[in-house]
């Protein structure tokens, strides 16, 4: 916990989460080390020193020292040319999934939905410009066709192009939405992705008004989804519950008429438990 701020303290503001910290309490080395780990992702599994320096804004010498330190600590592996994440990084996510309430409470309900419909369901939360899967279920009969959409735990998807992400963005304040768009301009992923800010803001308003979101082929062609918000006991939206399916298997009408009521019922059950 931060010490009480006093007049004259130099304060640092995190523009992403709006948290503040006194300058003297901020550990720059730790921040840089974590920025190196953040540089790795689904689209960049391996980095060399030059790539890491470019992604973090460090000098090559600083990036090299941080990469070597993380390798020494066991968080990275090195093949002689590129660094890549080691299994040790899963300790952090495993600790979260083991301790956090929402993933544990959601899992039995997701499993029930899958047994009822043989479709794939997930619970996602917002982190910066991405929606992260923290719980999910899938049918054994379901093919791997939908896996690129990001159904495994911990996978991160661009919020603006997913049903769950748009639900979470729709429930931000108008000021927060404008700030989010300033930080994360809308990137085109398919020909159906929203890239105009005004159109996107109008869509978010519509989503919040009706309380659910249908999204089709905005992130990946041949995939569509429906999502609803998950609220806590104070009516604050803390996550989104969604169903993902190939367009060749289900229609929009089926998802909205048959599956949406199941999502809404499950969301209400979660709210009563949380």
N, C-alpha and C positions, 0 to 999 in steps of 0.2 A: 504494500500500500504506500502511495506517495506521502511524503511529509506534507504538512500543511504549508501552502504557499504563502509567502510573505512579500510585501512590497519590495521591489528591487530584484527579486529572483528573475533570472533569465529562463524563459520558458520555451520549450520546443513543442510544436503542435504536429501531430500526425494527421496529414490531410485526408487520409483514408477513413480512419475511425474516429477522428476528432478528439482523440485522447491527448492529454498533455503530460509533460514530465519536466522537472527542473533540469536545466542543462547539466548541473553537477551530478545528477543521478543517472544520466544517459551514458551507456557503455557503447562507445562507437565500434569497438572491435567485435562485440557480440552482434551488433546490427549488421556489420559487413559480412560476418560469417554466415548469418542467416540469409542475407541477400544472395550469397553464393548458392545456398541450397535452394532458394526460391527460383533460381535461374533454370533449374532443371524442370522439365515438364513432359507431357505426353508428346509434344512436338519437338522436343530437344532432349533426348535421352543421354547424349554424350556431349561433353564440352571440353575443348582444349583451353589453354591459358588465355589466348587471344579472344576467343569467344566469350569466356567468362568475364574478362575485363570489359568488353563492349557491352554486355548485358547489364553489368552492375555499375558501370561508370568509374571503375577503379583503374589504376595504372596496371600494366602487366605484372610489375614486380609485386604489387599488393595482392592482386588476384592469385598469383603463384603461391604466395605465402599462405593465403587462406585455403586454397585448394590442398596444399600439402598438409596443413594442419588438420583439415577435415579428413584427409586420408589417414593420417596418423591416429586420429581419434576413432576411426572405423566407420565414419559416415559416408565415405567415398571409396571407390576402387579406382585403380589406374591400370590401363592396359599397355602403357608405354607411349601412347599417343593422346588418348582421351580419358577424362575422368567421368565416372558415372556413379549413381547412387548405390549404396550397399543396402542389404536387408536391415541393417541396424536402424535406418530411418523409420522403419515400420513400428519401432518401439513407441515412438511418439503418437502415431495414429492409433496404435493398439491401446495405448493408455487412455486416449480420449474415448474410443468406442467402448472400452470396458467400463468406464466410469460415467459417461454421459447418460442422462436419463432417457432422452428422446429415442436414440437408436434401440435401446433395450425394450422400451415400451412399444415401439412401432413394429418390431420384427414379427411378433405373433399375429398382429392384425394384417400385415403385408402377406404373410404366409397363408392366412385364411382367404384373402382376396384371390391369391393365385390358385388355391384349391377350388375356389368357386368358378373361376373364369379361365384358368390356364393362360393368363396374360402376365406381363411383367410390371411390377410396381416399385416405386422408390420414394424415399423421403430425402429432400434436398434443402440445404441452407445456403444463404448468400455470403460470399466472401469476396469483397472487392468487385471485380467485374465478372466473376464466375459463380455458378451454382455447383455445390459439392454434394455428391451422393453420400449420405451417412447411414442409410439402411436401404436394403432392397430385397426383392424376392423375384424368382423367375421360375417358369415352368420347365420341367425336364424335357418336355416335348418342343420347347421353343428352340429355334435354330440360332446359330451365332450371327445371323444376319443383322440383328439389332445391336450387337455388342459395340460397334463403333460409336453408337449414340452415347455410350458412357454409362453402363449399368453396374460396373464393379465399384465396390466401396472406395471412397476417396477420389473417384474420378471427378474432374473439374470440367464444366462446360460453360461456354459463353452465355451469360444470363439473358442477353437481349434476344437470343435465337432459340430459346427453349421455353416450354410451357411453364415449368417450375420457376425458372429464372424470372419470367415476366410477372408471375404471381407475386413474387417477392419484391420486385421493383415497383409494381403497382401499389403496394402497400407502404411505400416510403412516402414521406411528405413531398409536396410539389417542389419545395426548395431542395430537398435531398435528391430528387429525380434530376433536376437541372444540374446540380453539382456532379452527380454521377455521370451524366452525359458529357460534361466538360472534361472529366478525367478519362472517360472511356468512350471515345467516338464509336459509332455503330459500324462494325466491320461486316462487309458482305461475305457470307459463307455459301449461299446458294442464290439462285435468281429470285427466291421468295423471301429472302431476309430483309427486314426493315432497315433502311439506312437513312431515312429522312427523320430528323429529330422531332419535328412538329407532328408528323404522322405517328411516330412512335409514342410520343406523349399522349396523343389522343387515344391510342390503343390502350395504353396503361390505364387511362381514366375509365374507358369502357370496361376493362377487365375488373377493376376494383368495384365498379357499379354492379356488375352481374355476379361477381364473387367466384368466378372460375375462368379458366383460359384454355382455349383450343389452339394448338399450333401444328401446322402442317409443312413439312419439308423446309423449314427455315434454317435448320442446322445441318440436316442430312437428307438428301433426296430419298424418297421411298419410306420415310418415317414420319408418323404423326403422333400427337400426344394430347392428353388432357390433364390439367392440374387444378388443385384447389388449395387454399391456404390452411395451415394448421395454426391455431391460436392457443395461447396459454389461458390461464384462468382470469387474466386481466384483459382479455380480448386483443392482446398484442400478437401480431403475426410473427411466428418464430421459425417457420419452415413451410415447405410446400410438399404436398402428396400428389404424385402423378402416375399415370399409366402410359406406357410407351408401346407402340405396336407398328409393324409394317403396314403400309397402306394397302398392300395386296391381301392382307389377312382380315382387316377390319375397316369399316367405313366410318366417316365422321358421324353419321346419324346413329350408328350403333354405339360409338363411344359416348356420345352426348346423351342418348336416351337410356342405354342400359348400364353403362359403366360409371358415368358421372354421379348418379344417385348413390352408388356404392362408395365412391370416393368421399362424397359429402357426409355420408353416415359414419364412415371410418374417421373422418376429421372430427366429427362431433364426439365420438368415443374417445379419441385422443385428448381432446380438450377437457373432458370430464375426468380423465386420469391425471393429467399434468397438474 
